[in-house]
């Protein structure tokens, strides 16, 4: 098993405190409390403080004008160890998507010119502090869900934000809607001391990663691993073990990391899915992770694929006894 602390977007320093979400009056009081903190998001990008130690989530007072003028209800993210409430707010109203938010904000209130910037999570996921990453991923996932599920799928009425931002209620038919998460399996497929890597044509040059794919209704995780690997590479997988998971808010996935034992090794790729697939030795993977391989670059830092490959190289994730 790989510890949560090794996986970007896994975990957070907040107690999500679901027990408090249904208390609308209590939530309003918490939001009005000047000690409560709010993380602003613009077009899905969190606001970060750029510090010498790296980017950290920027937290504003709930009374800040940027938050007070926000037309959308914020999300209650939880309580810290001191009982202080933390929220996230979608402040996309401050600027259209094709212009910079700094042009629309009074810098006497919020400095976006030097120390603070709205930054896409994917571009800095290898640098973001682990304590912030889980909060940012959860908030981004909720905001993405709001954008794509604003209207009731049952009757078409516009939904109302409820349960401290974690649920939509339909005033038309009464149906409740909850944030969706799409499960994705990602596989460390091993043949002894070799791992199966693939690449898609749209990826950066030389980049190879683990095979992955969405689960289908009615599948177990193990079945999804075997199906996806065989569909994409024709390699048959036998035994499957779970090793780790990673929330992946691009837009709303949960990456389920597994290790699988290859029962066959001949590769025939599905050209609609992959540009190439190859068997790579452990020593070559170590070279690639160190940036020293002349043909292979690993998945980006912070992605669960790189975490799993590094754990295999280090011996944290092991193969199968009879290999």
C-alpha positions, 0 to 999 in steps of 0.5 A, spaced: 500 500 500 502 507 498 500 512 504 496 517 502 501 522 504 505 520 498 499 522 493 497 529 491 490 531 492 489 525 497 487 527 504 486 534 507 487 538 514 480 539 515 474 535 518 469 535 513 463 536 518 458 533 514 454 533 521 453 541 520 451 541 513 444 541 514 443 547 519 442 552 514 442 558 520 448 555 523 452 555 516 449 562 515 452 564 522 459 561 520 459 564 514 458 571 517 463 570 523 469 574 521 474 568 523 471 564 518 476 563 512 474 562 504 478 560 499 476 563 492 476 560 485 476 563 479 474 559 473 476 553 477 482 556 479 484 556 486 487 563 489 494 561 491 499 565 495 506 564 492 511 563 498 518 561 498 516 554 500 511 554 494 504 555 492 499 555 498 492 556 498 490 563 499 484 564 505 480 570 505 476 573 511 468 571 509 467 579 510 472 580 504 468 584 498 470 579 493 466 574 497 461 578 500 459 580 493 459 573 490 452 571 487 453 563 488 453 560 495 459 558 498 461 550 499 463 549 507 469 545 506 470 543 514 473 545 520 480 546 522 483 543 529 481 550 532 474 549 530 475 555 525 470 554 519 473 554 512 469 555 505 470 555 498 467 560 493 466 561 486 468 568 484 468 567 477 463 573 476 469 578 477 472 577 470 470 573 463 474 567 462 478 571 456 481 576 461 485 576 467 481 577 474 487 582 476 484 587 471 477 587 475 479 587 482 481 593 486 488 591 488 488 595 495 483 589 497 486 583 493 493 583 490 493 579 484 499 582 481 505 579 485 504 575 491 497 572 489 495 568 483 489 564 480 493 558 478 490 552 474 491 546 479 493 541 474 499 546 472 502 546 479 500 539 482 507 537 483 508 543 487 502 544 491 502 543 499 499 536 501 495 540 506 492 544 501 491 539 495 485 535 498 481 541 499 483 544 493 481 538 489 474 537 493 472 544 492 474 544 484 470 538 483 464 541 486 464 547 482 465 543 476 459 539 478 455 545 479 457 548 472 454 541 469 448 539 473 445 546 474 438 543 471 434 537 474 435 531 470 428 529 472 424 535 470 429 540 467 427 545 473 433 549 475 436 546 481 437 550 488 444 549 492 443 546 499 446 542 504 452 547 505 454 547 497 454 539 497 447 538 494 442 540 489 435 540 491 430 541 485 424 546 487 420 543 481 420 535 483 423 535 489 429 530 487 435 531 490 442 531 486 449 529 489 456 530 486 458 525 481 465 521 481 467 517 476 471 511 478 477 510 473 482 504 474 489 505 473 494 499 472 501 497 474 501 491 469 507 487 471 511 481 468 516 479 473 521 485 472 517 489 467 511 494 467 507 495 461 507 502 459 503 506 453 502 513 450 497 517 447 498 521 441 496 527 444 501 527 450 508 530 450 513 527 446 516 521 449 511 521 455 509 514 457 504 512 463 500 506 466 494 504 462 488 507 465 480 507 463 473 508 466 469 503 470 463 501 467 456 499 470 456 492 474 464 491 474 468 490 479 475 494 480 478 487 478 474 486 472 475 493 469 482 492 470 482 486 466 478 489 461 481 495 460 488 492 459 486 487 454 482 492 450 488 497 449 494 492 449 491 485 448 495 483 454 491 478 459 491 480 466 490 475 472 491 477 479 489 484 481 491 487 487 489 494 490 494 499 492 492 506 492 487 512 490 487 519 487 482 524 487 482 527 480 478 533 479 479 534 471 473 534 472 470 529 477 474 522 477 477 518 482 483 514 480 483 507 483 490 504 483 492 497 482 497 492 480 496 486 476 499 480 474 500 479 466 498 472 464 500 474 456 505 479 454 504 479 446 502 487 445 497 489 440 494 496 441 488 499 440 490 505 435 484 509 437 486 508 444 494 508 444 499 510 439 504 505 442 505 500 448 511 497 451 514 493 456 519 497 460 524 494 465 525 496 472 531 499 471 529 503 465 523 506 469 528 508 474 532 512 469 526 515 466 523 517 473 530 520 474 530 524 467 535 520 465 532 516 459 533 517 452 527 515 450 522 515 455 519 521 460 514 519 466 507 521 467 507 528 470 509 529 477 503 529 482 500 524 478 498 517 481 501 514 475 508 516 477 507 515 484 505 508 483 511 507 478 516 510 484 513 505 489 514 499 484 522 502 483 523 503 491 520 496 492 514 499 496 509 496 491 511 489 490 510 484 484 507 477 485 510 471 489 511 466 483 514 471 478 
